Amino acid sequence: MRLYELFIGWRYLKAKKSQGFISFNTFLSLFIVAIGVFVIIVVMSVMTGFQSQIRDKILDVDAHITVSRFFADDNSEGLADYKELSNTIKTIKGIRSIEPFVQGQGLVRVKSNIFPVAIRGYGNFGMVPDDIKKFVTAGDKEFRKPTTIAIGEEMAFNYNLRLGDYLEIIVPKGRLTAKEGITPGIGKYRIASYFKTGYYDFDTKLIIMTIPQTQQLYGIGNIVSGLAVKLDDIYDMDKISSIVQGLIGYDYQVTTAEQQNQNLFYALRLEKLIMTIILFLVIISASFTIMGTLVMVVMEKRKSIGILKTMGAQPYSIMTIFVLEGFFIGLIGAIVGVITGLVTAINLESIIHWIERTINGVMSWIFITFDLGIFYPVSLVPKNVYYIDSLPTQIQPEFVMIVAILAIFIATVAAILPSWYASRLHPVESIRYE
């Protein structure tokens, strides 16, 4: 590639004053490439951040690896030998902590309201694990009294529950038998503390109490549902779970957090893939605009092409000039899209909050001015739909680079057909009627 080809390719981005429509089409091509890159970066940053935050919230509360009984025996459906099992697993390198837990489902009755909950028991009275205490935002962190529990802040807000209030928990007690069926276990508990994990499902549906409380409520004796294993490095889950399984044998079930939530994580990955494909179609659509723009540029520059060929320019030089024009459109569009996309992704939460405040301010004024009744504030990212309490973004530099390179590549490829047509123009025919 020679210098004059680069110069002319850049010069052809600008149209004559009499050819304003060509200039508009060039701008439109740039805009579509830029908006495509911008949207991909912002949407993928949000989806990556969304997926990572949900994963982190689950791993922060849940165990990285859970050990439970694979098959129920005659005595229990849980682990009776959990202390010996814990000592065995502790010998594996990379394990940070092991905590027994009891979990189950139940119903809560508050006055005339009944709603389903998940119940988990951790630790003992005055000896609650630090991994649980760190989420407590108000009240007693140690569960010093045998009838105290912790509920999520969102659950307290949804059902107007306060510290010190009592609620009744109803659970299936004992084991199901064909002769007697199953009897309900009922307990009355005082709300001693609030917790907040940031994961909406936990904060609205989970009740935490101690292991002895949970064992008594369910009538299961001195057994636990499983062992919650936390690791030093969450990326070693698969490797260490295999080591644990081999060490303790196949009477026990060893599952990772991702396996327990595989439907959620699979849905998130699939959604991200589909969104990526759909958004790349925006850039591909820009290629047709670029192709049409360059065809019109070739028609405008017929005389110039004829003169260049008369002066000795080879067909491949003419083709190079117009391919470079497509390259410049892709390059400028990609740079603008990357810059605006990164700025927006970094400040997206502030932008969303500003939009919410603006909408709610304007709508409140309209409702008050025209006496339209009660206005309920708009939330662009409702917690009950998206499970999390903030809008996360996570920028992946390698993904941004791939998007920019593909945008430039697609724009350059779109210029090949018009440039090939330009290279085949006969110089005499090009200037005969000019």
C-alpha positions as CSV (number, residue, x, y, z in Angstrom):
1,M,0.0,0.0,0.0
2,R,1.4,3.4,-1.1
3,L,1.0,6.7,0.6
4,Y,-1.2,8.2,-2.1
5,E,-3.7,5.3,-1.8
6,L,-4.0,6.1,1.9
7,F,-4.3,9.8,1.3
8,I,-7.0,9.4,-1.4
9,G,-8.9,6.8,0.7
10,W,-9.1,9.3,3.6
11,R,-9.9,12.2,1.2
12,Y,-12.9,10.3,-0.2
13,L,-14.5,10.2,3.2
14,K,-15.3,13.9,2.6
15,A,-17.9,14.7,-0.2
16,K,-18.2,17.8,-2.3
17,K,-20.6,20.4,-1.1
18,S,-22.9,19.5,-4.0
19,Q,-23.0,15.9,-2.9
20,G,-24.4,16.4,0.6
21,F,-26.4,13.1,0.4
22,I,-23.2,11.2,0.0
23,S,-21.8,12.9,3.2
24,F,-25.0,12.0,5.0
25,N,-24.7,8.3,4.1
26,T,-21.0,8.3,5.2
27,F,-22.1,9.8,8.5
28,L,-24.9,7.3,8.8
29,S,-22.5,4.4,8.2
30,L,-20.2,5.8,10.9
31,F,-23.1,6.3,13.3
32,I,-24.5,2.7,12.8
33,V,-21.1,1.2,13.4
34,A,-20.6,3.4,16.5
35,I,-24.0,2.7,17.9
36,G,-23.6,-1.0,17.4
37,V,-20.3,-1.1,19.2
38,F,-21.7,1.2,21.9
39,V,-24.7,-1.0,22.6
40,I,-22.7,-4.3,22.6
41,I,-20.2,-2.9,25.1
42,V,-22.9,-1.5,27.4
43,V,-25.2,-4.5,27.3
44,M,-22.5,-7.1,27.6
45,S,-20.9,-5.2,30.5
46,V,-24.2,-5.2,32.3
47,M,-24.9,-8.8,31.6
48,T,-21.4,-9.9,32.6
49,G,-21.7,-7.8,35.8
50,F,-25.2,-9.2,36.5
51,Q,-24.0,-12.8,36.1
52,S,-20.9,-12.2,38.2
53,Q,-22.8,-10.4,41.0
54,I,-25.5,-13.1,41.2
55,R,-22.8,-15.7,41.3
56,D,-20.8,-13.9,43.9
57,K,-23.9,-13.3,46.1
58,I,-24.8,-17.0,45.9
59,L,-21.3,-18.1,46.7
60,D,-21.0,-15.6,49.5
61,V,-24.1,-17.0,51.3
62,D,-24.2,-20.6,50.0
63,A,-21.4,-23.1,50.3
64,H,-18.9,-23.4,47.6
65,I,-19.2,-27.2,48.0
66,T,-22.0,-29.0,49.8
67,V,-21.6,-32.5,51.2
68,S,-24.8,-34.4,51.9
69,R,-26.0,-38.0,52.2
70,F,-26.5,-39.5,48.8
71,F,-29.1,-42.1,49.9
72,A,-31.3,-42.0,52.9
73,D,-30.7,-44.8,55.4
74,D,-33.0,-46.3,58.0
75,N,-32.1,-43.8,60.7
76,S,-32.1,-40.5,59.0
77,E,-32.0,-38.5,55.7
78,G,-29.1,-36.3,56.9
79,L,-25.6,-36.7,58.3
80,A,-25.2,-38.2,61.8
81,D,-21.5,-38.6,61.5
82,Y,-20.9,-35.0,60.4
83,K,-18.1,-34.3,62.9
84,E,-16.0,-37.2,61.7
85,L,-16.7,-36.3,58.1
86,S,-15.6,-32.7,58.8
87,N,-12.3,-33.9,60.2
88,T,-11.7,-36.0,57.2
89,I,-12.4,-33.3,54.7
90,K,-10.3,-30.7,56.6
91,T,-7.2,-32.6,55.6
92,I,-7.6,-31.4,51.9
93,K,-5.5,-28.4,51.0
94,G,-7.4,-25.3,49.8
95,I,-10.4,-25.6,52.2
96,R,-11.0,-22.4,54.2
97,S,-13.9,-23.6,56.5
98,I,-16.4,-26.4,57.0
99,E,-19.7,-25.7,58.7
100,P,-22.6,-28.1,59.4
101,F,-26.0,-26.8,58.5
102,V,-29.7,-27.8,58.7
103,Q,-32.1,-26.6,56.0
104,G,-35.7,-27.1,55.1
105,Q,-38.9,-25.5,53.9
106,G,-41.7,-24.1,56.0
107,L,-44.6,-21.6,56.3
108,V,-44.6,-18.4,58.4
109,R,-47.8,-17.1,59.9
110,V,-47.9,-13.5,61.0
111,K,-51.3,-12.5,62.2
112,S,-53.5,-13.4,59.2
113,N,-50.6,-13.6,56.7
114,I,-49.1,-17.0,55.7
115,F,-46.1,-17.2,53.3
116,P,-43.5,-19.8,52.4
117,V,-39.9,-19.5,53.6
118,A,-36.6,-21.4,53.4
119,I,-35.1,-22.1,56.8
120,R,-31.4,-22.7,57.6
121,G,-29.6,-23.5,60.8
122,Y,-26.0,-22.5,61.3
123,G,-23.8,-22.6,64.4
124,N,-24.9,-22.7,68.0
125,F,-26.2,-20.2,70.6
126,G,-23.6,-17.5,70.9
127,M,-21.4,-19.2,68.3
128,V,-22.6,-18.2,64.9
129,P,-20.1,-18.5,62.0
130,D,-18.4,-15.3,60.8
131,D,-19.6,-16.0,57.3
132,I,-23.2,-15.6,58.6
133,K,-22.6,-12.8,61.1
134,K,-21.1,-10.5,58.5
135,F,-24.5,-10.1,56.8
136,V,-26.3,-9.1,60.0
137,T,-27.2,-5.4,59.7
138,A,-29.1,-4.8,63.0
139,G,-29.9,-6.7,66.2
140,D,-28.2,-9.6,67.9
141,K,-25.5,-11.2,65.8
142,E,-24.9,-14.1,68.2
143,F,-28.4,-15.7,68.6
144,R,-27.9,-15.8,72.4
145,K,-31.5,-16.8,73.2
146,P,-33.1,-20.1,72.0
147,T,-36.2,-18.5,70.5
148,T,-34.5,-15.8,68.4
149,I,-34.1,-15.8,64.6
150,A,-32.8,-13.5,61.9
151,I,-34.8,-12.5,58.8
152,G,-33.9,-10.5,55.7
153,E,-34.4,-6.8,55.6
154,E,-36.6,-7.2,52.5
155,M,-38.8,-9.7,54.2
156,A,-39.2,-7.4,57.1
157,F,-40.1,-4.5,54.7
158,N,-42.6,-6.7,52.7
159,Y,-44.5,-7.9,55.7
160,N,-44.0,-5.0,58.1
161,L,-42.0,-6.9,60.6
162,R,-39.9,-5.2,63.3
163,L,-37.2,-6.3,65.7
164,G,-38.9,-7.9,68.7
165,D,-41.9,-9.1,66.8
166,Y,-43.0,-12.7,67.0
167,L,-43.9,-15.0,64.2
168,E,-45.0,-18.6,64.0
169,I,-43.1,-21.1,61.8
170,I,-44.9,-24.3,60.6
171,V,-42.8,-27.1,59.2
172,P,-43.2,-30.9,58.4
173,K,-41.8,-32.7,61.5
174,G,-40.2,-36.1,61.6
175,R,-40.2,-38.5,58.7
176,L,-43.0,-39.4,56.4
177,T,-44.5,-42.8,57.1
178,A,-47.3,-44.7,55.4
179,K,-49.0,-45.4,58.7
180,E,-48.9,-42.1,60.4
181,G,-48.1,-39.7,57.6
182,I,-46.3,-36.6,58.8
183,T,-47.1,-34.2,61.6
184,P,-46.4,-30.5,61.5
185,G,-43.8,-28.9,63.7
186,I,-44.8,-25.5,65.0
187,G,-42.6,-23.0,66.8
188,K,-42.9,-19.4,67.9
189,Y,-39.8,-17.2,67.5
190,R,-38.8,-13.6,68.1
191,I,-37.1,-11.6,65.4
192,A,-33.7,-10.7,67.0
193,S,-31.8,-9.4,63.9
194,Y,-32.0,-8.4,60.3
195,F,-29.6,-9.5,57.6
196,K,-28.9,-8.3,54.1
197,T,-27.0,-10.3,51.5
198,G,-27.9,-8.2,48.5
199,Y,-29.4,-11.2,46.7
200,Y,-33.2,-10.6,46.6
201,D,-34.2,-14.3,46.8
202,F,-32.3,-14.8,50.0
203,D,-33.4,-11.5,51.6
204,T,-37.1,-12.1,51.0
205,K,-37.4,-15.8,51.6
206,L,-34.7,-17.0,54.0
207,I,-34.9,-17.3,57.8
208,I,-31.7,-18.1,59.8
209,M,-31.5,-19.7,63.2
210,T,-29.1,-22.0,65.1
211,I,-28.7,-25.7,64.4
212,P,-30.2,-26.8,67.7
213,Q,-33.3,-24.6,67.0
214,T,-33.7,-26.1,63.5
215,Q,-33.2,-29.7,64.7
216,Q,-35.8,-29.2,67.4
217,L,-38.3,-27.5,65.0
218,Y,-38.0,-30.3,62.5
219,G,-37.7,-33.1,65.1
220,I,-34.7,-34.7,63.4
221,G,-32.5,-35.3,66.4
222,N,-28.7,-34.8,66.3
223,I,-28.2,-34.8,62.6
224,V,-27.6,-32.1,60.0
225,S,-28.6,-31.7,56.4
226,G,-25.0,-31.4,55.1
227,L,-21.7,-29.7,55.4
228,A,-21.0,-26.3,53.9
229,V,-17.5,-26.1,52.6
230,K,-15.9,-22.8,51.7
231,L,-12.7,-22.7,49.6
232,D,-9.7,-20.3,49.5
233,D,-10.2,-20.1,45.7
234,I,-13.7,-20.4,44.2
235,Y,-12.2,-21.4,40.9
236,D,-11.0,-24.7,42.4
237,M,-14.5,-25.9,43.1
238,D,-14.6,-28.6,40.5
239,K,-11.1,-29.9,41.3
240,I,-11.6,-30.0,45.1
241,S,-15.1,-31.4,44.8
242,S,-13.6,-34.4,42.9
243,I,-11.0,-34.8,45.6
244,V,-13.6,-34.7,48.4
245,Q,-15.8,-37.2,46.6
246,G,-12.9,-39.6,46.2
247,L,-11.9,-39.2,49.8
248,I,-15.2,-39.8,51.5
249,G,-16.7,-42.2,49.0
250,Y,-19.9,-42.4,47.1
251,D,-22.3,-42.8,50.0
252,Y,-22.2,-39.1,50.1
253,Q,-23.2,-36.5,47.5
254,V,-20.7,-33.7,46.7
255,T,-22.1,-30.8,44.7
256,T,-20.7,-27.4,43.8
257,A,-22.6,-24.2,44.0
258,E,-22.8,-24.0,40.2
259,Q,-24.2,-27.5,40.0
260,Q,-26.9,-26.6,42.6
261,N,-27.8,-23.5,40.6
262,Q,-27.1,-24.9,37.1
263,N,-30.4,-23.8,35.6
264,L,-29.9,-20.2,36.7
265,F,-26.3,-20.0,35.4
266,Y,-27.1,-21.8,32.2
267,A,-30.0,-19.4,31.5
268,L,-27.7,-16.4,32.2
269,R,-25.0,-17.8,29.8
270,L,-27.5,-18.6,27.1
271,E,-29.1,-15.1,27.4
272,K,-25.7,-13.5,27.1
273,L,-24.8,-15.5,24.0
274,I,-28.1,-14.7,22.3
275,M,-27.8,-11.0,23.1
276,T,-24.3,-11.0,21.7
277,I,-25.5,-12.5,18.4
278,I,-28.4,-10.2,18.1
279,L,-26.3,-7.1,18.8
280,F,-23.7,-8.1,16.3
281,L,-26.4,-8.1,13.7
282,V,-26.6,-4.4,14.3
283,I,-23.0,-4.1,13.1
284,I,-23.6,-6.4,10.2
285,S,-26.6,-4.3,9.1
286,A,-24.1,-1.3,9.1
287,S,-22.1,-3.2,6.5
288,F,-24.9,-2.9,4.0
289,T,-25.1,0.8,4.6
290,I,-21.4,1.1,4.1
291,M,-21.7,-1.0,0.9
292,G,-24.4,1.3,-0.4
293,T,-22.5,4.4,0.6
294,L,-19.3,3.3,-1.3
295,V,-21.3,2.4,-4.4
296,M,-22.6,6.0,-4.4
297,V,-19.1,7.3,-3.8
298,V,-17.8,5.2,-6.7
299,M,-20.5,6.7,-8.9
300,E,-19.5,10.2,-7.8
301,K,-15.8,9.6,-8.3
302,R,-16.1,8.0,-11.8
303,K,-14.2,10.9,-13.4
304,S,-11.5,10.8,-10.7
305,I,-11.1,7.0,-11.1
306,G,-10.8,7.5,-14.8
307,I,-8.1,10.1,-14.4
308,L,-6.2,8.0,-11.8
309,K,-6.2,5.1,-14.2
310,T,-5.1,7.3,-17.1
311,M,-2.2,8.4,-15.0
312,G,-1.1,4.8,-14.5
313,A,-3.0,3.7,-11.3
314,Q,-3.4,-0.1,-11.3
315,P,-6.8,-1.8,-10.6
316,Y,-5.5,-3.1,-7.3
317,S,-4.6,0.5,-6.3
318,I,-8.2,1.7,-7.1
319,M,-9.5,-1.3,-5.1
320,T,-7.2,-0.5,-2.2
321,I,-8.4,3.2,-2.1
322,F,-12.1,2.2,-1.6
323,V,-11.3,-0.7,0.8
324,L,-9.4,1.8,2.9
325,E,-12.5,4.0,2.9
326,G,-14.5,1.2,4.4
327,F,-11.7,0.6,6.9
328,F,-11.7,4.2,8.0
329,I,-15.5,4.1,8.5
330,G,-15.1,1.0,10.7
331,L,-12.1,2.4,12.5
332,I,-13.7,5.8,13.4
333,G,-17.1,4.2,14.2
334,A,-15.4,1.6,16.5
335,I,-13.3,4.2,18.3
336,V,-16.4,6.4,18.9
337,G,-18.4,3.4,20.0
338,V,-15.7,2.1,22.4
339,I,-15.2,5.4,24.1
340,T,-18.9,6.2,24.6
341,G,-19.6,2.6,25.5
342,L,-16.9,2.5,28.2
343,V,-17.9,5.9,29.7
344,T,-21.6,4.8,29.8
345,A,-20.8,1.4,31.3
346,I,-18.6,2.8,34.0
347,N,-21.3,5.4,35.0
348,L,-24.4,3.4,34.1
349,E,-25.8,3.1,37.7
350,S,-25.5,6.9,38.1
351,I,-27.2,7.4,34.7
352,I,-30.0,5.0,35.6
353,H,-30.6,6.8,39.0
354,W,-30.6,10.2,37.2
355,I,-33.2,8.9,34.7
356,E,-35.3,7.5,37.5
357,R,-35.2,10.7,39.5
358,T,-36.1,12.7,36.4
359,I,-39.0,10.5,35.5
360,N,-40.3,10.3,39.0
361,G,-40.0,14.1,39.5
362,V,-41.8,14.9,36.3
363,M,-44.6,12.3,36.9
364,S,-45.0,13.4,40.5
365,W,-45.5,17.0,39.4
366,I,-48.0,15.9,36.8
367,F,-50.0,13.8,39.2
368,I,-50.0,16.6,41.8
369,T,-50.8,19.4,39.4
370,F,-53.7,17.6,37.7
371,D,-54.9,15.7,40.8
372,L,-54.5,12.3,39.1
373,G,-54.2,10.3,42.4
374,I,-51.3,8.5,43.9
375,F,-48.1,8.2,41.8
376,Y,-46.0,5.1,42.5
377,P,-42.3,5.7,41.8
378,V,-40.8,4.0,38.7
379,S,-37.9,1.6,39.2
380,L,-36.0,0.8,36.0
381,V,-34.2,-2.1,37.7
382,P,-36.8,-3.7,40.1
383,K,-35.2,-5.9,42.7
384,N,-38.0,-8.4,42.7
385,V,-37.4,-9.1,39.0
386,Y,-33.6,-9.0,38.8
387,Y,-32.7,-10.5,42.3
388,I,-30.1,-8.0,43.1
389,D,-30.2,-4.5,44.7
390,S,-27.9,-2.6,42.4
391,L,-27.1,-2.5,38.7
392,P,-23.7,-4.1,38.2
393,T,-21.3,-3.6,35.3
394,Q,-18.2,-5.5,34.6
395,I,-16.0,-4.5,31.6
396,Q,-13.9,-7.2,30.0
397,P,-11.0,-5.5,28.1
398,E,-10.5,-8.5,25.8
399,F,-14.2,-8.6,24.8
400,V,-14.1,-4.8,24.1
401,M,-11.1,-5.4,21.9
402,I,-12.7,-8.3,20.0
403,V,-15.9,-6.2,19.4
404,A,-13.8,-3.2,18.0
405,I,-11.7,-5.5,15.7
406,L,-14.8,-7.3,14.4
407,A,-16.5,-4.0,13.7
408,I,-13.5,-2.8,11.7
409,F,-13.2,-6.1,9.9
410,I,-16.9,-6.2,8.9
411,A,-16.8,-2.6,7.7
412,T,-13.7,-3.4,5.6
413,V,-15.2,-6.5,4.1
414,A,-18.3,-4.6,3.2
415,A,-16.1,-2.3,1.1
416,I,-14.7,-5.1,-1.1
417,L,-17.6,-5.4,-3.6
418,P,-17.9,-1.6,-4.4
419,S,-14.1,-1.4,-4.6
420,W,-13.9,-4.3,-7.0
421,Y,-16.5,-2.6,-9.1
422,A,-14.5,0.6,-9.1
423,S,-11.3,-1.2,-10.1
424,R,-13.0,-2.6,-13.2
425,L,-14.2,0.8,-14.5
426,H,-12.7,1.6,-18.0
427,P,-10.8,4.9,-17.9
428,V,-12.1,6.1,-21.3
429,E,-15.8,5.3,-20.4
430,S,-15.3,6.9,-17.0
431,I,-14.4,10.4,-18.4
432,R,-16.1,10.3,-21.8
433,Y,-19.3,12.1,-20.6
434,E,-17.8,14.2,-17.8
